[in-house]
Amino acid sequence: MSYLFPTYARWDIEVKKARGVYIYDTNGKEYLDFVSGIAVCNLGHQPEQVKTALQKQLDQVWHVSNLFHIPGQEELAKKLVEHSTGDAVFFANSGAEANEAAIKLARKHTGKHKIITFYQSFHGRTYATMSATGQKKIQEGFGPLAPTFDYLPYNDRNAVKSLNDSDIAAIMIEVIQGEGGVVPAKPEFLQAVEQTCQKLDALLIVDEVQTGIGRTGKAFGYEHYGISPDIITLAKGLGSGFPIGAMIGKGKLIASFSAGSHGSTFGGNPLAVASAKATLDEIFHSAFLQKVREKGNWFKALLKNLLKEEPLVKEVRGKGLMLGIELVREGAPVLAAMRKEGLLALTAGPNVIRLLPPLTVTYDELKKAAEIISQALHTVAASSAAVK
């Protein structure tokens, strides 16, 4: 009997330890971890610089609440602002909380109500962020959704340009849909989104919870597209596994989040801030990000070449070290075959294999992973043919 709600379809793996790019189960089996805690452990498991920063902070102060000045928050916020289009930061505990803050700020600042999002998007599982998410499977069974969220087809430039509603407070978008299938935005589509926001005097919110903190080879994914978001939301890779989220906003928005307008007991906790500062000290270096882009391009090219004859593979896509392999069938059997050979990965929707290795992964480890993926696809394809 378990004392936990069965909200997760857990794998039959119990992790005993994790280090770098590898996870080890209680039976002593080693796995290449291309899940990274779902794009969280961008520096791998137990990065030394983050561990050192946390140990130092543990000897100083753990928690005091946001009634006090916390110097580390200012230092972390400064680093985020210096690498983004924003001017001020609100700290939360998760991506969903960061997106909740963004929704509240957009409505309060504009005095308007509608938020436009996109089909197959994912913005969280709280009540408002579930309502913002353009996936029925996330919303079913919970009754009426929060009002005034409307959805458009992703990558449909004309649908965006046709918007003409004076009550639109913001358009909220992922520059690469993660849970929706690792689908990168087309540049002309994102440009249309930005232009429409300007036309309607609405805010542009970019959800960087999965694409941020170096995952795509830039500090933030939107940098690939030359757009200037009014609000950016973060979490996942920000704290190397320590829970922290953040919302970054432009200076024009600061007055709309005055004292008492929003808050969080644990947001910007000194331990979380210490972890995030140490993480960004490593990732927000141009040389580090350049290596991520180079490894990502190399890995994608390798996968495309290696899998071009595989009958189950439809497309390989993505940016940096956020890649997806779209299949012509459900991906679960392929993931199971990969786990058997010592490689962990996720699906993104039913038929996309999502690859999110630590950004510190080596070329040899990428090559090993590609070979396991190829073998797993071959095994599943052969098994399917035998059944027929």
Secondary structure per residue as TSV (DSSP state, phi and psi in degrees):
chain	resnum	aa	ss	phi	psi
A	1	M	-	360.0	137.0
A	2	S	-	-104.2	145.4
A	3	Y	S	-95.8	12.3
A	4	L	S	-105.4	145.6
A	5	F	-	-63.2	139.3
A	6	P	-	-82.3	54.6
A	7	T	-	-82.9	-6.4
A	8	Y	S	-124.9	135.8
A	9	A	-	-86.3	86.2
A	10	R	-	-77.1	146.3
A	11	W	-	-74.9	161.3
A	12	D	S	-85.8	58.0
A	13	I	-	-136.1	128.0
A	14	E	-	-112.8	116.0
A	15	V	E	-79.9	128.1
A	16	K	E	-95.9	-40.6
A	17	K	E	-155.9	163.0
A	18	A	E	-147.6	140.2
A	19	R	E	-153.4	128.2
A	20	G	B	62.7	-123.6
A	21	V	T	-95.3	4.8
A	22	Y	E	-119.2	146.9
A	23	I	E	-119.4	144.9
A	24	Y	E	-126.0	129.2
A	25	D	E	-90.3	177.8
A	26	T	T	-69.4	-11.7
A	27	N	T	-94.8	2.1
A	28	G	-	88.1	4.5
A	29	K	-	-76.9	139.9
A	30	E	E	-99.9	136.6
A	31	Y	E	-126.9	137.5
A	32	L	E	-72.8	125.2
A	33	D	E	-99.4	97.6
A	34	F	S	-103.0	27.2
A	35	V	S	-103.4	-41.9
A	36	S	H	55.1	40.6
A	37	G	H	64.7	26.7
A	38	I	H	66.0	65.6
A	39	A	H	62.7	31.1
A	40	V	T	-101.4	-48.7
A	41	C	-	-85.8	66.1
A	42	N	T	-66.6	-23.9
A	43	L	T	-99.7	14.8
A	44	G	-	82.9	-179.6
A	45	H	B	-82.8	135.4
A	46	Q	S	56.6	50.1
A	47	P	-	-61.7	132.6
A	48	E	H	-60.8	-40.9
A	49	Q	H	-66.8	-32.9
A	50	V	H	-74.6	-41.6
A	51	K	H	-60.2	-43.3
A	52	T	H	-62.0	-43.7
A	53	A	H	-63.9	-39.9
A	54	L	H	-67.2	-42.5
A	55	Q	H	-62.5	-39.7
A	56	K	H	-63.8	-43.1
A	57	Q	H	-68.4	-34.0
A	58	L	H	-59.1	-28.6
A	59	D	T	-86.7	-0.4
A	60	Q	T	-111.9	-72.3
A	61	V	-	-154.5	138.3
A	62	W	S	-94.7	-46.4
A	63	H	-	-156.0	136.4
A	64	V	-	-134.2	-15.6
A	65	S	-	86.3	165.5
A	66	N	T	-83.1	13.5
A	67	L	T	-75.3	-13.3
A	68	F	S	-111.6	155.6
A	69	H	-	-73.0	130.8
A	70	I	-	-120.1	100.5
A	71	P	H	-53.4	-37.4
A	72	G	H	-60.3	-30.9
A	73	Q	H	-63.8	-44.1
A	74	E	H	-62.7	-41.1
A	75	E	H	-65.5	-42.9
A	76	L	H	-68.0	-43.8
A	77	A	H	-60.3	-41.2
A	78	K	H	-59.4	-42.2
A	79	K	H	-65.6	-40.1
A	80	L	H	-67.4	-41.1
A	81	V	H	-65.5	-42.5
A	82	E	H	-63.2	-23.3
A	83	H	T	-108.1	15.6
A	84	S	S	-141.6	-176.4
A	85	T	S	-88.1	2.2
A	86	G	-	-92.7	175.6
A	87	D	S	-130.5	-16.0
A	88	A	E	-148.7	155.9
A	89	V	E	-131.0	139.5
A	90	F	E	-114.2	130.1
A	91	F	E	-98.6	136.4
A	92	A	E	-128.5	-162.3
A	93	N	S	-113.5	-9.1
A	94	S	S	-160.4	171.8
A	95	G	H	-67.1	-40.4
A	96	A	H	-61.1	-41.9
A	97	E	H	-66.5	-37.6
A	98	A	H	-63.3	-40.8
A	99	N	H	-69.7	-35.8
A	100	E	H	-59.0	-45.0
A	101	A	H	-61.7	-40.3
A	102	A	H	-64.0	-41.8
A	103	I	H	-64.1	-45.7
A	104	K	H	-62.1	-45.2
A	105	L	H	-63.5	-42.1
A	106	A	H	-61.4	-43.6
A	107	R	H	-69.8	-41.3
A	108	K	H	-68.9	-42.1
A	109	H	H	-68.8	-42.7
A	110	T	H	-86.3	-21.4
A	111	G	S	71.9	11.4
A	112	K	-	-112.2	174.8
A	113	H	-	-123.7	-36.0
A	114	K	E	-74.4	138.4
A	115	I	E	-119.1	124.8
A	116	I	E	-95.1	126.4
A	117	T	E	-127.5	-165.8
A	118	F	E	-133.0	148.2
A	119	Y	B	-58.8	141.2
A	120	Q	T	72.1	8.9
A	121	S	-	-74.1	164.6
A	122	F	-	-141.9	122.6
A	123	H	-	-126.7	1.8
A	124	G	-	135.3	179.5
A	125	R	S	-122.1	7.2
A	126	T	S	-71.2	174.5
A	127	Y	H	-62.9	-47.9
A	128	A	H	-70.9	-42.8
A	129	T	H	-73.0	-29.4
A	130	M	H	-62.9	-40.1
A	131	S	H	-68.4	-31.8
A	132	A	H	-74.3	-23.8
A	133	T	S	-73.3	129.4
A	134	G	B	-90.6	48.6
A	135	Q	-	-136.4	119.6
A	136	K	H	-60.0	-35.5
A	137	K	H	-64.5	-25.4
A	138	I	H	-78.9	-27.1
A	139	Q	H	-98.3	-21.3
A	140	E	T	-64.2	136.1
A	141	G	T	93.9	-2.9
A	142	F	S	-107.6	12.8
A	143	G	-	78.4	-164.3
A	144	P	S	-59.1	137.8
A	145	L	-	-80.2	166.0
A	146	A	-	-60.6	137.0
A	147	P	S	-75.3	166.4
A	148	T	S	66.1	33.8
A	149	F	E	-108.6	125.5
A	150	D	E	-120.8	150.0
A	151	Y	E	-120.3	143.4
A	152	L	E	-124.7	160.1
A	153	P	-	-66.1	136.1
A	154	Y	T	-71.3	143.2
A	155	N	T	65.8	17.7
A	156	D	-	-101.4	94.1
A	157	R	H	-61.1	-41.2
A	158	N	H	-66.9	-36.7
A	159	A	H	-63.3	-38.9
A	160	V	H	-68.7	-45.2
A	161	K	H	-67.4	-20.5
A	162	S	T	-80.5	-9.1
A	163	L	-	-61.7	133.8
A	164	N	-	-155.4	60.1
A	165	D	-	-123.4	123.1
A	166	S	T	-73.2	-8.5
A	167	D	T	-99.3	12.5
A	168	I	E	-81.4	117.7
A	169	A	E	-83.3	-35.6
A	170	A	E	-162.9	156.5
A	171	I	E	-111.5	127.1
A	172	M	E	-115.2	127.3
A	173	I	E	-148.5	150.5
A	174	E	-	-98.0	134.0
A	175	V	S	-75.8	-20.5
A	176	I	E	-134.5	119.0
A	177	Q	E	-70.8	116.3
A	178	G	T	-81.7	-70.7
A	179	E	T	-62.5	-22.8
A	180	G	T	-82.3	4.3
A	181	G	T	123.4	16.2
A	182	V	S	53.2	62.5
A	183	V	E	-110.7	108.7
A	184	P	E	-71.8	146.1
A	185	A	-	-72.7	147.7
A	186	K	-	-79.1	139.3
A	187	P	H	-54.8	-42.6
A	188	E	H	-67.6	-28.0
A	189	F	H	-68.4	-48.1
A	190	L	H	-65.8	-35.8
A	191	Q	H	-63.2	-38.2
A	192	A	H	-65.9	-37.7
A	193	V	H	-61.5	-47.6
A	194	E	H	-63.4	-44.1
A	195	Q	H	-63.4	-37.8
A	196	T	H	-68.0	-38.8
A	197	C	H	-60.0	-43.2
A	198	Q	H	-65.1	-41.0
A	199	K	H	-62.9	-38.6
A	200	L	H	-94.5	2.0
A	201	D	T	55.0	44.2
A	202	A	-	-110.8	161.3
A	203	L	E	-90.5	146.6
A	204	L	E	-99.9	113.3
A	205	I	E	-105.4	122.5
A	206	V	E	-109.3	118.7
A	207	D	E	-83.5	104.7
A	208	E	-	-107.1	25.0
A	209	V	T	-58.1	-40.7
A	210	Q	T	-99.3	-31.6
A	211	T	T	-88.2	-13.4
A	212	G	T	-79.7	175.7
A	213	I	T	58.8	50.8
A	214	G	T	84.4	-5.8
A	215	R	T	-57.3	-37.0
A	216	T	T	-96.8	4.5
A	217	G	S	94.8	1.8
A	218	K	S	-125.7	161.3
A	219	A	S	-54.8	-42.7
A	220	F	S	-133.4	146.4
A	221	G	G	-63.0	-31.3
A	222	Y	G	-63.8	-19.9
A	223	E	G	-64.2	-20.8
A	224	H	G	-69.3	-16.1
A	225	Y	T	-114.5	-4.0
A	226	G	T	68.7	27.9
A	227	I	-	-103.8	167.2
A	228	S	-	-128.9	88.4
A	229	P	-	-63.7	148.3
A	230	D	S	-80.7	-33.3
A	231	I	E	-136.7	137.4
A	232	I	E	-126.4	133.0
A	233	T	E	-113.3	143.7
A	234	L	E	-137.2	159.6
A	235	A	-	-172.8	-125.3
A	236	K	G	28.8	-96.4
A	237	G	G	-68.5	-7.8
A	238	L	G	-62.2	-36.4
A	239	G	G	-114.1	10.3
A	240	S	T	55.3	31.8
A	241	G	T	109.9	-16.3
A	242	F	S	-86.6	128.8
A	243	P	-	-63.4	119.0
A	244	I	-	-160.1	139.4
A	245	G	E	-129.0	164.8
A	246	A	E	-151.5	147.3
A	247	M	E	-119.8	124.8
A	248	I	E	-106.9	132.8
A	249	G	E	-133.2	156.2
A	250	K	-	-71.8	160.0
A	251	G	G	-57.5	-33.2
A	252	K	G	-62.6	-16.0
A	253	L	G	-93.9	-12.3
A	254	I	G	-58.6	-43.3
A	255	A	G	-64.8	-21.9
A	256	S	G	-80.6	-11.8
A	257	F	S	-117.7	64.8
A	258	S	-	-82.1	176.5
A	259	A	T	-54.1	128.9
A	260	G	T	91.0	-10.0
A	261	S	S	-78.5	-24.2
A	262	H	S	-160.1	161.7
A	263	G	-	-172.5	173.1
A	264	S	-	-159.9	127.3
A	265	T	S	-61.5	-45.9
A	266	F	S	-99.2	-10.3
A	267	G	T	-58.6	127.0
A	268	G	T	74.4	25.0
A	269	N	-	-52.1	139.9
A	270	P	H	-54.2	-36.0
A	271	L	H	-69.0	-43.1
A	272	A	H	-63.7	-41.1
A	273	V	H	-64.9	-41.4
A	274	A	H	-61.2	-42.2
A	275	S	H	-63.3	-44.6
A	276	A	H	-66.8	-42.1
A	277	K	H	-58.9	-45.5
A	278	A	H	-66.0	-34.9
A	279	T	H	-65.4	-47.5
A	280	L	H	-69.4	-31.0
A	281	D	H	-57.5	-29.2
A	282	E	H	-89.7	-47.6
A	283	I	H	-78.0	-36.4
A	284	F	S	-82.3	44.0
A	285	H	S	-113.0	135.4
A	286	S	H	-58.7	-36.5
A	287	A	H	-67.2	-39.2
A	288	F	H	-63.4	-48.2
A	289	L	H	-64.8	-35.9
A	290	Q	H	-62.0	-41.1
A	291	K	H	-63.9	-37.7
A	292	V	H	-62.5	-44.4
A	293	R	H	-62.1	-43.5
A	294	E	H	-64.6	-45.4
A	295	K	H	-65.3	-39.9
A	296	G	H	-63.4	-44.4
A	297	N	H	-63.4	-41.7
A	298	W	H	-64.4	-44.7
A	299	F	H	-66.0	-42.3
A	300	K	H	-64.2	-42.1
A	301	A	H	-63.7	-40.6
A	302	L	H	-62.2	-46.5
A	303	L	H	-62.9	-43.5
A	304	K	H	-60.8	-41.8
A	305	N	H	-70.1	-42.7
A	306	L	H	-70.9	-31.5
A	307	L	H	-105.0	6.3
A	308	K	T	-63.3	-23.9
A	309	E	T	-100.7	-0.6
A	310	E	-	-73.4	123.7
A	311	P	T	-67.5	-20.9
A	312	L	T	-83.9	-13.6
A	313	V	E	-94.7	128.1
A	314	K	E	-99.2	-42.8
A	315	E	E	-161.7	147.6
A	316	V	E	-114.1	128.0
A	317	R	E	-149.1	170.7
A	318	G	E	130.8	-175.9
A	319	K	E	-135.5	145.0
A	320	G	T	57.1	-132.4
A	321	L	T	-106.3	41.8
A	322	M	E	-126.7	90.2
A	323	L	E	-120.7	150.5
A	324	G	E	-130.4	141.3
A	325	I	E	-114.0	107.1
A	326	E	E	-82.0	131.0
A	327	L	E	-107.9	166.5
A	328	V	S	-90.3	1.9
A	329	R	S	-144.9	176.7
A	330	E	-	-63.0	145.0
A	331	G	S	-88.1	-12.3
A	332	A	H	-55.8	-44.6
A	333	P	H	-63.4	-32.6
A	334	V	H	-69.4	-42.2
A	335	L	H	-60.1	-41.1
A	336	A	H	-62.9	-41.6
A	337	A	H	-66.3	-36.5
A	338	M	H	-65.8	-43.8
A	339	R	H	-60.5	-38.8
A	340	K	H	-60.2	-32.0
A	341	E	T	-95.2	5.5
A	342	G	T	93.6	27.9
A	343	L	E	-129.5	127.5
A	344	L	E	-103.9	132.4
A	345	A	-	-151.2	178.1
A	346	L	E	-120.6	167.9
A	347	T	E	-97.5	163.2
A	348	A	S	-134.2	93.0
A	349	G	S	80.6	177.9
A	350	P	T	-70.5	-26.7
A	351	N	T	-125.8	21.9
A	352	V	E	-121.3	125.0
A	353	I	E	-82.9	121.6
A	354	R	E	-104.3	127.1
A	355	L	E	-114.4	117.8
A	356	L	-	-133.1	65.0
A	357	P	-	-69.3	159.0
A	358	P	-	-54.6	146.4
A	359	L	T	-68.1	-13.2
A	360	T	T	-89.4	3.9
A	361	V	-	-57.5	146.6
A	362	T	-	-94.3	165.0
A	363	Y	H	-62.3	-38.5
A	364	D	H	-62.4	-39.7
A	365	E	H	-69.5	-36.9
A	366	L	H	-64.6	-41.4
A	367	K	H	-64.1	-42.9
A	368	K	H	-60.9	-42.8
A	369	A	H	-63.3	-44.1
A	370	A	H	-60.2	-39.8
A	371	E	H	-67.0	-39.1
A	372	I	H	-65.4	-42.6
A	373	I	H	-60.6	-45.8
A	374	S	H	-60.4	-44.8
A	375	Q	H	-65.7	-39.9
A	376	A	H	-64.0	-42.5
A	377	L	H	-63.4	-41.8
A	378	H	H	-63.1	-42.4
A	379	T	H	-63.9	-46.0
A	380	V	H	-67.2	-40.2
A	381	A	H	-62.8	-42.0
A	382	A	H	-66.7	-39.4
A	383	S	H	-64.9	-40.9
A	384	S	H	-64.6	-40.9
A	385	A	H	-65.7	-36.9
A	386	A	H	-66.6	-38.5
A	387	V	H	-64.2	-40.6
A	388	K	-	-66.4	360.0
